Amino acid sequence: FTVTDNHARQEQVWEQVNQGHHVPAYHIRRLLTEDAISASDRRVRFIGIDAYTEAGGYVMRDLFSSDEDGWLQDPALVELLVNEKLSEVAQEIGAEGWKWVEAAIYLPFGCERGKRRIIGTTVPLTEEEQARLDALVEEYDAIGEEYRDGCDLPDEVDARLTEIDAEMTPLTCRPTIYEPDEQARAGVFVSLAHD
């Protein structure tokens, strides 16, 4: 009930849940925040809580919330910020030479119907990048072999595994390039994934 200071709403929810034997806290919290957007929502993760608060938005938190938790109280502001950021991303992608770019938080079902996918080529690793990736995989595997018994990892080892993973990601998730003549006839849909 500490998630809101609206006493009338607190009393309404109290009357609603008072009839049950066991009402979990998340259910009460959901009733009290039904008009707000959770900080874990994909739209909020896309724009960031800081951008929302800098734009004048208010984040409601309860006594047990961390700075990353909460409920954003201005859905219209969230939508505006998301659409602005999506538009910026669409302009950046459009500058790559695509004929058209369509950006939306929710793309309509079947929007790609009647369109043909073009297949690009993945940018290959240079010899230097391949050597670095091989070294990282070898180090990662060696650490895994050393600590395979399942014991807790020391902090410095855990930190090193995180560093290795972060360095491997751009080497294993390569960008795709397209033929310029195909790009000049094709377009791109930009939307938010669940994460």
C-alpha positions in Angstrom: 0.0 0.0 0.0 3.0 2.3 0.3 3.3 2.5 -3.5 0.7 5.3 -3.6 -0.3 8.2 -1.4 -3.8 8.3 -2.9 -5.8 7.3 0.3 -9.1 7.0 -1.5 -7.5 4.4 -3.9 -5.8 2.6 -1.0 -9.2 2.3 0.7 -10.8 1.0 -2.5 -8.2 -1.7 -3.0 -8.3 -2.5 0.7 -12.1 -3.2 0.5 -11.5 -5.2 -2.7 -8.8 -7.5 -1.2 -10.1 -7.6 2.4 -12.5 -10.4 1.5 -9.8 -12.8 0.5 -7.8 -15.1 2.8 -4.4 -14.6 1.4 -3.8 -11.8 -1.1 -0.2 -11.6 -2.3 1.6 -8.2 -2.3 2.2 -8.2 -6.0 -1.6 -8.4 -6.6 -2.2 -5.3 -4.3 0.7 -3.5 -6.0 -0.8 -4.3 -9.5 -4.2 -2.9 -8.4 -2.6 0.3 -7.1 -0.4 0.8 -10.2 -2.8 -0.3 -13.0 -2.7 3.1 -14.7 1.1 3.3 -14.6 3.9 1.7 -16.6 6.3 -0.7 -14.9 10.0 0.2 -15.0 10.6 -3.3 -16.4 8.4 -2.5 -19.5 10.3 -2.8 -22.8 9.4 0.8 -23.6 11.0 2.1 -20.4 14.1 0.0 -20.9 14.4 1.4 -24.4 14.3 5.1 -23.3 15.7 4.7 -19.8 14.2 6.0 -16.6 16.7 8.9 -16.5 15.4 10.3 -19.9 11.8 10.0 -18.6 12.6 11.9 -15.3 14.7 14.5 -17.2 11.6 15.1 -19.4 9.6 15.8 -16.2 8.1 12.4 -15.6 7.4 11.1 -12.1 8.4 7.6 -11.0 6.3 6.1 -8.2 8.2 3.8 -5.8 7.2 2.0 -2.7 9.4 1.5 0.5 11.1 -1.5 -1.0 11.8 -0.3 -4.5 15.3 0.2 -5.8 16.2 3.1 -8.2 15.7 0.7 -11.1 12.2 -0.3 -10.0 9.0 1.7 -9.9 6.0 2.7 -12.0 6.1 5.6 -14.4 3.0 7.8 -13.9 2.8 9.5 -17.3 2.1 7.0 -20.1 1.7 9.7 -22.7 5.2 11.0 -21.9 6.6 7.5 -22.2 4.9 7.0 -25.6 6.2 10.4 -26.8 9.8 9.6 -25.7 9.7 6.2 -27.2 8.3 7.5 -30.6 11.0 10.2 -30.6 13.8 7.7 -30.0 12.4 5.2 -32.5 12.2 8.1 -35.1 15.9 8.9 -34.4 16.8 5.2 -34.9 14.7 5.1 -38.1 16.6 8.1 -39.5 19.9 6.6 -38.7 18.9 3.3 -40.5 17.4 5.3 -43.4 20.8 7.0 -43.9 22.3 3.6 -44.6 20.6 3.7 -48.0 17.2 2.0 -47.5 14.3 3.1 -49.7 11.9 3.3 -46.7 11.9 2.7 -43.0 8.8 2.1 -40.9 9.2 2.5 -37.1 6.5 1.8 -34.5 6.3 0.5 -31.0 3.9 -2.2 -32.2 4.1 -3.2 -35.8 0.8 -4.5 -37.2 0.4 -8.2 -37.6 1.3 -9.3 -41.2 3.0 -6.0 -42.1 5.6 -7.9 -44.0 3.1 -9.9 -46.0 3.6 -9.5 -49.7 7.2 -8.4 -49.3 10.3 -10.4 -50.1 13.1 -10.7 -47.6 16.5 -9.9 -48.9 19.5 -11.8 -47.6 22.6 -10.0 -46.6 26.1 -11.3 -45.9 27.6 -11.4 -42.5 30.8 -9.4 -42.2 33.6 -11.9 -41.7 36.1 -11.7 -38.9 39.6 -10.4 -39.8 42.5 -12.7 -39.0 43.2 -10.5 -36.0 39.6 -10.7 -34.7 39.6 -14.5 -35.2 42.8 -14.9 -33.2 41.4 -12.7 -30.4 38.1 -14.7 -30.4 40.1 -18.0 -30.3 42.1 -16.7 -27.3 39.0 -15.6 -25.5 37.2 -18.9 -26.0 40.3 -20.8 -24.8 40.5 -18.6 -21.6 36.8 -19.0 -21.0 37.0 -22.8 -21.4 40.0 -23.0 -19.1 38.2 -21.1 -16.4 35.2 -23.3 -16.9 37.3 -26.4 -16.6 39.0 -25.1 -13.4 35.7 -24.4 -11.7 33.6 -27.2 -13.1 32.9 -28.6 -9.7 30.1 -26.0 -9.3 31.7 -24.1 -6.4 31.1 -20.4 -6.1 33.4 -18.4 -8.3 35.7 -15.8 -6.7 34.6 -12.2 -7.5 37.7 -11.6 -9.7 37.0 -14.7 -11.7 33.4 -13.9 -12.1 34.3 -10.3 -13.2 36.8 -11.8 -15.7 34.1 -14.1 -17.2 31.9 -11.0 -17.6 34.7 -9.1 -19.4 35.4 -12.1 -21.7 31.7 -12.4 -22.5 31.4 -8.6 -23.2 34.5 -8.8 -25.5 33.2 -11.9 -27.3 29.8 -10.5 -28.1 30.8 -8.1 -30.9 33.1 -10.8 -32.4 30.3 -13.5 -32.5 27.3 -11.2 -33.3 28.6 -9.8 -36.6 26.8 -7.1 -38.6 25.1 -7.9 -41.9 25.7 -6.0 -45.1 23.4 -5.7 -48.1 24.0 -5.0 -51.8 23.4 -1.3 -52.4 21.1 -1.9 -55.4 18.9 -4.2 -53.3 19.0 -1.7 -50.4 17.8 1.1 -52.7 14.6 -1.0 -53.5 14.0 -2.4 -50.0 12.9 -1.2 -46.7 13.3 -1.8 -43.0 10.8 -2.3 -40.1 12.0 -1.0 -36.8 10.2 -2.0 -33.6 10.8 -2.9 -30.0 11.4 -6.5 -29.0 10.2 -8.0 -25.7 13.6 -7.2 -24.2 
